[in-house]
């Protein structure tokens, strides 16, 4: 049973393009980071090159509009900014250190 107060993240992916594994991997990354703070993570099959990610119905990533697929840092940042803007994402939030 989902908690209505917790967000639903949905990945719409193209089955013709074989993007299920990409969508499932990204879903797993969000679940690993945000765990029980998320109410549901859904995978929605589609066709025609579709790849979009929504947060409670609001589109936070669309492949064509946003120029491809998100990297994990960008995706987790967009989810964090809506879920808990003050949350530290650890190494993802830290700038790369310059080599000595």
C-alpha positions, 0 to 999 in steps of 0.5 A: 500500500502506498502512502499518499503523503509520499511522492510517486516517481514514474519512469515512462520508457520506450519498449521499442528502444529497449530502455527498460534496463535504463529506467529500472537502473535509475529507479533502483538508484532513487530507491537506494538513495531515498528509500522509504521517503518515496511512496512509489516508483513505477515503470511505465512501458511506452513506444515511440522513443518515449523516456520521461520521469515524473514526480507526483505527475509533474515532469522532471525529465524528458529525453527530447526536451532535456537533451538525452538521459539524465545522469544519476547526479542530475536525477537525484538532485531534481528529486531531492530538490522537490522532496527535501531541498536541505538533504545532503546527497553526500559525494554527489553534492561535493565538487570534484577535488583538484588533483595535488 
